[in-house]
Amino acid sequence: MAVAYPVIGHWYRRSNGSLFEVVAVDEKDATVELQFFDGTIDEVDLDTWTNLLIETVGAPEDWSGSVDMDPEDYLGEDNGDLPLGWHDPLEMLDKAD
């Protein structure tokens, strides 16, 4: 069963199990831009959208699928420490003075 209208920021699941989020709807061009959990971007027209077998789902708890970086990419050069603010994002604000 297709969802009536795509909503930006909502997550959906296709019949094959793949998760995606609607990131843009262009009513003028009648297209919907999708970002799949693995980060892949796709675009479908509104006619295709109405024929998709999808269901509305909640956002995934693990967002790492859409981030194209490995944990090793975050390591600093000194002793393998994580960059400033990685553990506590507000720590960067405290050190900015």
N, C-alpha and C positions, 0 to 999 in steps of 0.2 A: 504494500500500500504506500503510495507516494504521500509525502507531506505537502499540504496545500500550497504554502508559500515559503521560500527560503528566508531565514532570519539571520542577519549578520551576528556573528558571535555564538550562534548555537551549534552544537555538535550533533552529528548524525552517523548512523551506521548503515552501510550498504548490505545487501543480502549475502555478500561474500565475507562479511565480517570486518571489512576495512572501515576505520573511523576517519571522519573528516569534519572540518569546521567551515562554515560559510564565512568568507572574509570580505566579500563584496557582492553587491547586486547592482547591476547597471540596467535600470529600467528602460533607458533610451535604446540601448543595443539589445535588450532582452537577454542578458547573460548573467550567469552566476559564477563567481570565482570561488573555488574550493581549495583548502589546504588540508592534505591528508596528514595523519598522525606522523608519518615519516618525513614530513616537510615538503613533499611533492605538491606542486601547484597544478591545478587543472581548471578548465573553464567549460561550462555547459550552457546551452541556451535554455530558456525557460520552458520550451516545449519538451526538451529532453528531461528537464528536472521533474516535470509532472509525470513522466513515465518511469522514473527511477523507483526501484523497490528499496526504500529507505525508511528508517525509523528515527525519531528524535531520541537522543541519549544525553546523559550528563557528560560534562567535560572529564577527560581521563585524569586520574590522580597523578600519574607519572607523565610529565610533559617532556621528558628527555627525548622522546621519539622525534619530535620536530626540531630539536637542536642538533645542528650538524657539527658537533664537537665532541671529542672523547674526553673523559676526565683527565687524561694526561695533558691535554691542551691547556688546562687551567693551572698546571703546576708552575710555580716560580722557579727561577734558576738557582736560588740559594737553598740548599738542604731539602729540596722538594716541597717547600712551604707553598701554601695556596696564596694567591695575590691578596693584598690588603682589601678587607671588606668582603671576602668570599664567604666567611663563616657568618658574619653579621654585616649586612649591607649598610647599616647606619654607622658602623665603625668608620667608614670612609668620610662621613660628614664630620665626625668628631676630630679627625686628623687634618681636615682641610684648613684649619685656622692658621 
